Amino acid sequence: MKPDHFYATLGVKRRINAAGTLTRLGGALMHEEVLAAMAAAARASVDIGELQQAASRTISRLTGAQAGIVTTGASAALTLAAAAAMTRWDIAKMAALPQAEGFANEILLPRTHYTGYAHALRAAGARIVDIGHNDRGTGAGVRGLEPWEIESAITPRTAAFAISANAANVSDLPVAVKACRAKGIPVLVDAAAQLPPKSNLKKFFQLGADLVVFSGGKAIGGPQASGILAGRRDLVGSALVQQLDMDVPHATWVPPSLIDLRKMKGIPHHGLGRGFKVGKEEIVGLLVALERFAAADDKASNAALERRLGKISRGLNGRIVPASETGRVPQLHLKVRNPAAVSRRLQAGNPPVHLSERYAGQGMLIVDPQALRPEDDATLAAALRKVLNA
Ligand SMILES: *Cc1c(COP(=O)(O)O)cnc(C)c1O
């Protein structure tokens, strides 16, 4: 059955997504090869721990991290990372979460890195400790995060240090690594949407991060409800044991080697991440998508996207911004007088059209082609001409 038809039978409108791999619009569109692997995965039983161990091998090879697991998204990976940093291999602490007041549960988060996803860290029971200031973000000053601000904030209650990486602030990472490593504090990086470029799969580990999260349903093109938690083997292992179904008998359970039974006083019960269970289909789909993403020819695909944007932009007052400037994929930036009104009209169209509203405050709407089907280009162009030139 064609997807458009299936959504129609549910009474759900199919939308032209020129807004990027937004979660609220369903994230990335999956390649046939990914779908085929998921379908095959759905028809056989496997040990999920063993499958995650295999995922770890693939993720390690492609990211350079010691280990990695598939999660139900980057947000879930942040919660698991916070849990792992607070508990390590202590199963009594695992059992206590999210009540973590009794042990080191503070995560240092620079004010320049505070996002809505800090909630995902707090969900594990962590308490966020804001540090530093936001002089650069507000334009009030020139200085960024400094080592003494981190060092003086670290106490026996500190469990981790977190940042939300982007191209502009990534220079904070080595500063944090230097200050935290000396005190044994793991550094956690939210890199959910920092792909492409695919070099970022490795970059944050090269800069010394202990744990990095990526979204699987954005640029990687995996299942919408998938993500990656990668990094230090012991922390990833702790996250995994807190995610798996742990209703297992002592006598017969064979854990994957990522889970170090010798470090634990016993076998933990279902962990904080039990509600983030990831299906065999998502694990396999993510792995196939990740292999495709890592092997893709970015130059060729960006050139193809630029050609498509060139056609879409004909007759419009827009500028094609190359990948070298956006840091991701090429985009078409459209200057409009009333972005909110234009966006509303496009969304009310048939079919509804979504543009990125990221820079609406600056009088701009953006065609982000990451989840735009080539067969929709002409319909999109017609809708844009109609609404923008009205
Ligand atoms: C999208 C995003 C997330 C959440 O990713 P999911 O895979 O949807 O859970 C977390 N952090 C940042 C910065 C993001 O952009």
The ligand as a Tripos MOL2 file, in Angstrom:
@<TRIPOS>MOLECULE
LIG
   15    15     1     0     0
SMALL
NO_CHARGES

@<TRIPOS>ATOM
      1 C1         16.3150   16.5450   18.3450 C.3       1 LIG1
      2 C2         17.1400   16.8280   19.5330 C.ar      1 LIG1
      3 C3         17.0870   15.9970   20.6600 C.ar      1 LIG1
      4 C4         16.1330   14.8470   20.7680 C.3       1 LIG1
      5 O1         16.3700   13.8500   19.8350 O.3       1 LIG1
      6 P1         15.3550   12.6400   19.6710 P.3       1 LIG1
      7 O2         16.1290   11.6420   18.8990 O.co2     1 LIG1
      8 O3         14.1550   13.1880   18.9630 O.co2     1 LIG1
      9 O4         14.9990   12.1650   21.0470 O.co2     1 LIG1
     10 C5         17.9240   16.2730   21.7180 C.ar      1 LIG1
     11 N1         18.7740   17.3360   21.6840 N.ar      1 LIG1
     12 C6         18.8440   18.1630   20.6310 C.ar      1 LIG1
     13 C7         19.8060   19.3140   20.6500 C.3       1 LIG1
     14 C8         18.0340   17.9410   19.5050 C.ar      1 LIG1
     15 O5         18.1000   18.7530   18.4440 O.3       1 LIG1
@<TRIPOS>BOND
     1     1     2 1
     2     2     3 ar
     3     2    14 ar
     4     3     4 1
     5     3    10 ar
     6     4     5 1
     7     5     6 1
     8     6     7 2
     9     6     8 1
    10     6     9 1
    11    10    11 ar
    12    11    12 ar
    13    12    13 1
    14    12    14 ar
    15    14    15 1
@<TRIPOS>SUBSTRUCTURE
     1 LIG1         1 GROUP 0 **** ****
